[in-house]
């Protein structure tokens, strides 16, 4: 399929997206939304492919959302590669790129924030205060702007996926949230736009994160106590050369309640720092 599609049209304004979606709706077409921050990789393209299996048309948004970055995070440095992204979107048949400006998304006087309690607390919510409010607010806006039938998000950002499922349920939004399994490199590293920050030496170390999670999941499934399995995973991650672990926890797969034993479907979630890069990952148990 690569190269067999024209570049998708680009909309910069909400009014343009709404007009295009209205045209599709008139002819009975269903619509999917894939929200991204750009710097697209095969994980994102897998989201688009999944969206196009679930709906007739796929709108992909690219917006580096300032409200989900903390004061010392990488907003200014976050990779912005729209031309390359557009070519990748063409290769998978995306229907429309919505690439608004900050002023279009947050006009003068914008003063509303959406907060999802519970699932947003702890894990990334503890180390990135305000992050999930920023995510919930921008995704609410995108869902209102596009009004899709389905929206696709990656399981790599598992806490984010749970936050958005709760958001849609609580606000009675008529959209199905699709969670798409994490896409990985051959050596197990989860695809992420932030992997571009890794030096060659760090890139060689990075797959230890997924290996430690897989070993811990296997140990728990085999009957090792949860605390012991997590301790072994921490030692393996730090021993491989990671500088620090923000968190490494076992949580319920649905709702993210902390678990001390595997008595229901569960997820091990981790965030760890390798050089200047913060990597996250998770695995089902």
C-alpha positions in Angstrom: 0.0 0.0 0.0 2.9 2.3 0.6 2.9 5.2 -1.8 -0.4 4.2 -3.4 -2.4 7.1 -1.9 -2.3 10.8 -2.5 -1.3 13.1 0.4 -4.4 13.6 2.6 -5.8 17.2 2.7 -4.7 19.3 5.7 -7.2 21.3 7.8 -6.0 24.0 10.1 -9.3 25.3 11.4 -12.1 23.6 13.3 -14.6 24.9 10.7 -12.7 23.0 8.0 -12.8 19.7 9.8 -16.5 20.0 10.6 -17.3 20.8 7.0 -15.4 17.8 5.7 -16.9 15.4 8.3 -20.4 16.8 7.5 -19.8 15.9 3.8 -18.9 12.4 4.8 -21.9 12.1 7.1 -24.3 13.2 4.3 -23.4 10.0 2.3 -23.6 7.7 5.4 -19.9 7.3 6.0 -18.6 6.5 9.5 -15.7 8.5 10.9 -12.7 7.6 13.2 -10.3 10.0 14.9 -6.6 9.3 15.7 -5.2 12.0 18.0 -1.4 12.4 17.8 1.4 14.9 18.6 3.1 14.1 15.3 6.6 12.7 14.9 4.7 9.7 13.5 6.1 6.1 13.7 4.7 2.7 12.9 2.8 2.7 16.2 0.8 5.7 15.0 0.3 4.2 11.6 -1.0 1.0 13.2 -3.6 3.2 15.0 -4.7 4.7 11.6 -4.9 1.2 10.0 -7.0 0.0 13.0 -9.2 3.1 12.7 -9.8 2.5 9.0 -10.9 -1.1 9.8 -13.5 0.3 12.3 -14.7 3.3 10.2 -14.9 4.5 6.5 -12.8 7.6 7.1 -10.0 8.4 9.5 -9.1 12.0 10.6 -5.6 12.1 12.2 -4.9 15.1 14.3 -1.3 16.4 14.9 -1.1 18.9 17.8 1.7 19.3 20.2 -0.5 20.2 23.1 1.2 22.7 25.5 -1.2 22.1 28.3 0.0 18.5 28.9 3.7 19.4 29.3 5.1 20.4 32.7 7.4 23.5 33.1 10.6 21.4 32.8 9.4 19.0 30.1 10.3 18.8 26.4 7.5 21.0 24.8 9.9 23.2 22.9 12.2 20.3 21.9 9.4 17.8 21.0 10.0 16.7 17.4 7.8 18.5 14.8 8.0 16.8 11.4 4.7 17.6 9.5 6.0 17.0 5.9 7.3 13.5 6.8 4.2 12.8 8.8 2.0 13.7 5.9 3.8 11.2 3.6 3.5 8.5 6.2 -0.3 9.2 6.6 -0.6 8.9 2.8 1.0 5.5 2.9 -1.8 4.1 5.1 -4.7 6.0 3.5 -5.6 8.5 6.1 -8.5 10.7 5.0 -7.7 14.1 6.5 -4.9 15.7 8.6 -6.1 18.2 11.2 -3.1 20.3 12.3 -4.4 23.3 14.2 -2.4 26.1 15.7 -2.2 26.7 19.5 -4.4 29.8 18.9 -7.0 27.7 17.1 -7.2 25.2 19.9 -6.9 27.7 22.8 -8.2 31.1 21.7 -7.7 34.2 23.7 -9.5 33.9 27.0 -9.7 30.0 27.0 -10.4 29.1 30.6 -11.8 25.5 30.8 -10.0 22.4 32.1 -11.3 18.8 32.3 -10.1 16.7 35.2 -10.7 12.9 35.5 -10.2 11.9 39.1 -9.1 8.4 40.3 -7.5 6.8 37.2 -5.4 9.9 36.6 -3.8 9.8 40.1 -0.5 8.0 40.8 1.8 6.6 38.1 2.4 9.3 35.5 -0.1 11.5 37.3 2.2 11.7 40.3 5.4 12.6 38.4 3.7 14.8 35.8 1.2 17.0 37.7 -1.5 18.6 35.4 -0.5 16.2 32.5 -3.8 14.2 32.4 -5.9 17.3 32.8 -4.2 18.7 29.7 -4.7 15.4 27.8 -8.4 15.1 28.9 -9.1 18.7 27.9 -7.5 18.5 24.4 -9.1 15.1 23.7 -12.5 16.4 24.8 -12.1 19.3 22.3 -10.9 17.0 19.5 -13.9 14.7 20.1 -16.3 17.7 20.0 -14.6 19.1 16.9 -14.6 15.9 14.9 -17.5 14.0 16.5 -16.2 10.6 15.4 -17.9 7.2 15.8 -14.6 5.7 17.1 -11.3 7.1 18.4 -8.1 5.0 18.5 -5.4 5.2 21.2 -2.3 3.1 21.9 -2.0 0.8 24.9 1.6 2.0 25.4 0.0 5.0 27.2 -2.1 2.7 29.3 -3.0 5.2 32.0 -4.0 7.7 29.4 -6.2 5.1 27.7 -8.0 4.4 31.1 -8.4 8.2 31.7 -10.0 8.7 28.3 -12.3 5.6 28.6 -13.5 7.1 31.9 -13.9 10.6 30.4 -16.1 9.3 27.6 -18.2 7.1 29.9 -18.7 9.9 32.5 -19.6 12.6 29.9 -21.9 10.3 27.8 -19.9 10.9 24.7 -21.2 8.7 21.8 -17.8 7.5 20.7 -16.1 4.0 21.1 -12.6 4.2 22.4 -10.3 1.6 20.7 -7.2 0.5 22.6 -4.6 -0.7 20.2 -1.7 -3.0 21.4 1.7 -1.5 21.7 3.9 -1.8 18.6 7.5 -2.8 19.3 10.9 -2.8 17.7 12.3 -6.3 17.0 14.2 -6.2 20.3 11.1 -5.4 22.3 11.4 -1.6 22.8 8.0 0.1 22.6 7.9 2.6 19.7 7.8 6.2 20.9 8.6 9.5 19.4 10.9 10.1 22.4 13.1 7.2 21.4 14.7 9.7 19.0 16.3 11.3 22.1 18.3 8.1 22.9 22.0 7.9 22.1 23.3 4.8 20.5 24.5 3.5 23.8 21.2 4.2 25.5 19.3 2.6 22.6 21.2 -0.6 23.3 20.2 -0.5 26.9 16.5 0.5 26.4 15.1 -3.0 25.6 16.0 -4.0 29.2 12.8 -2.2 30.3 10.4 -4.6 28.4 12.5 -7.6 29.3 12.2 -6.8 33.0 8.4 -6.4 32.7 8.1 -9.7 30.8 10.3 -11.5 33.5 8.2 -10.0 36.3 4.9 -11.0 34.6 6.1 -14.5 34.1 7.3 -14.7 37.7 4.0 -13.5 39.0 2.1 -15.9 36.8 4.3 -18.7 38.1 3.4 -17.9 41.7 6.2 -15.5 42.9 4.8 -12.9 45.3 4.1 -9.6 43.5 6.4 -7.5 45.8 9.4 -9.9 45.1 8.7 -9.9 41.3 8.6 -6.1 41.3 11.8 -5.8 43.4 13.6 -8.2 40.9 12.4 -6.0 38.0 13.6 -2.8 39.6 17.0 -4.4 40.2 17.2 -5.5 36.5 16.2 -2.1 35.1 18.8 -0.2 37.3 21.4 -2.9 36.7 21.0 -2.5 33.0 22.0 1.2 33.2 18.8 3.1 33.7 19.4 6.2 35.9 16.1 6.1 37.9 12.7 4.5 38.1 9.7 6.9 38.5 7.4 4.1 39.2 7.0 0.3 38.7 3.7 -1.0 39.9 1.1 -3.7 39.5 -2.4 -2.3 38.8 -5.8 -3.6 37.9 -6.2 -3.6 34.1 -9.6 -1.9 34.4 -9.6 1.1 36.6 -5.9 0.9 37.7 -6.5 0.0 41.4 -3.2 -0.9 43.1 -2.8 -4.7 43.5 -0.6 -6.8 45.9 -1.6 -10.1 44.2 -2.8 -11.2 40.8 -6.4 -11.9 41.6 -7.9 -10.3 38.4 -6.6 -9.1 35.0 -3.6 -6.9 35.8 -1.0 -4.7 34.2 2.6 -4.0 35.2 3.3 -0.3 34.5 6.7 1.4 34.5 8.3 4.8 33.8 12.1 4.9 34.0 14.8 7.4 33.0 17.6 6.6 30.6 20.0 9.5 30.2 17.7 12.5 29.5 14.8 10.4 28.2 11.8 9.2 30.1 10.5 5.8 28.8 7.2 4.2 29.7 5.9 0.7 29.1 3.4 -1.8 30.4 2.5 -5.4 30.0 -0.6 -7.5 30.8 -0.3 -10.1 33.6 
